[in-house]
C-alpha cells in the first residue's frame, strides 16, 4: 500500500508527470514543475492517487501542514518508543527509522506494521506546529 493520508482534507491536483509513479507513492516537483518520485531531504508534494507513466498527468493528493500520513513499509523495528522520533524517506513507498535527514516525525504507531507521520519538508506550507524544518 505504501502511503495514505489518514488526517487532513483531500486536495487533488492534476500535474504533468516526468517519471513513472506508483499508486500510494510520494511525489515531489522537479526543476521544471513536473511531478517525480520523492526522495529524502526534498520538499514532499503529496501522494500519487494512481500509477502513472512519464509524460502523463498525475493526480496528486497534496500534503499540507498538519496532514497525517500512514506508511506500512518501514525499515527498522517499530515500537511505541519511536513516537516523536524522525524518519527518512528511503523510497517513494517506504521510510526508514534512521534520522539522517529527518523528513518526517512519527506521531503514532500501528503495532509493529506501520507508522503515522507528519512530514516536515512540504512543497506547500510550513511544517505543523512545534516541528522544526531541516
C-alpha positions in Angstrom: 0.0 0.0 0.0 2.8 2.5 0.8 1.4 5.8 1.9 -2.1 7.1 2.6 -3.4 10.2 4.2 -5.3 9.5 7.4 -6.0 13.0 8.6 -6.4 16.2 6.6 -8.6 17.2 3.7 -8.3 15.8 0.2 -6.6 18.3 -2.1 -6.1 16.7 -5.5 -4.0 18.4 -8.2 -3.5 17.2 -11.8 0.2 17.8 -12.6 2.3 16.6 -15.6 4.4 13.6 -14.7 8.1 13.3 -15.6 8.6 9.9 -14.1 6.9 6.5 -13.6 4.9 6.8 -10.4 3.2 4.1 -8.3 -0.1 4.4 -6.6 0.4 5.4 -2.9 3.9 6.7 -3.6 5.3 10.0 -2.5 5.8 12.7 -5.2 7.8 15.9 -5.4 8.3 18.6 -8.1 11.3 18.6 -10.4 13.0 21.8 -11.6 10.5 22.2 -14.4 7.4 21.9 -12.3 6.6 18.3 -13.3 6.0 15.5 -10.7 8.7 13.0 -10.0 9.4 10.3 -7.4 10.0 11.9 -3.9 13.5 11.4 -2.4 14.9 12.2 1.1 15.8 15.8 2.1 13.4 17.4 -0.5 10.0 19.0 -0.2 7.2 16.4 -0.5 4.4 17.4 -2.7 1.9 14.6 -1.9 0.7 11.1 -2.6 0.1 9.6 -6.0 -3.5 8.7 -6.4 -2.8 6.1 -9.2 0.0 4.6 -11.1 1.2 6.8 -13.9 3.9 6.7 -16.5 6.2 9.5 -17.6 4.6 12.2 -19.9 1.1 11.7 -18.5 -0.9 13.8 -16.0 -0.8 12.5 -12.4 -3.4 13.1 -9.8 -1.6 14.0 -6.6 -3.3 14.3 -3.1 -1.3 17.3 -2.0 0.0 17.4 1.6 -0.4 20.5 3.8 0.8 21.3 7.3 -1.0 19.1 9.9 -1.8 16.3 7.5 -1.1 12.8 9.0 0.1 10.1 6.7 0.2 6.3 7.3 3.1 4.3 6.0 3.1 0.5 6.1 6.5 0.0 4.6 9.1 0.7 7.3 12.7 -0.4 7.7 13.5 -0.8 11.3 11.8 -2.1 14.5 8.6 -0.3 15.2 7.7 0.3 18.8 5.7 2.9 20.8 9.0 4.4 21.9 9.6 5.6 18.4 6.8 8.2 18.7 8.4 11.7 18.4 11.4 10.3 16.5 12.2 11.2 12.9 12.3 9.0 9.8 13.9 9.4 6.4 12.2 8.6 3.1 14.0 5.5 1.8 12.0 5.1 -1.5 8.8 6.5 -2.9 6.9 3.9 -0.9 8.9 3.5 2.3 10.6 5.1 5.2 13.5 4.1 7.4 13.8 4.7 11.1 17.2 6.3 10.6 17.3 10.0 11.4 19.9 11.3 8.9 17.6 13.9 7.1 14.5 13.9 9.4 11.9 14.0 6.6 9.0 13.3 8.9 8.1 12.9 12.6 6.4 9.7 13.9 3.2 10.7 15.6 1.8 7.2 16.1 2.4 3.5 15.5 0.2 0.7 14.4 1.5 -2.2 16.4 4.6 -3.4 14.6 3.4 -2.9 11.0 3.3 0.8 10.3 3.8 4.4 11.4 1.7 7.6 11.3 3.8 10.6 10.1 3.8 14.3 9.8 6.1 15.5 7.0 8.4 18.3 7.8 9.5 19.5 4.4 6.4 20.2 2.2 6.2 21.7 -1.2 3.2 23.8 0.1 3.2 25.3 3.5 5.3 25.0 6.5 5.5 22.1 9.0 3.0 21.5 11.7 3.2 23.4 15.0 6.2 22.6 17.1 8.0 20.9 14.2 11.4 22.1 13.1 12.4 22.3 9.5 15.5 20.5 8.2 
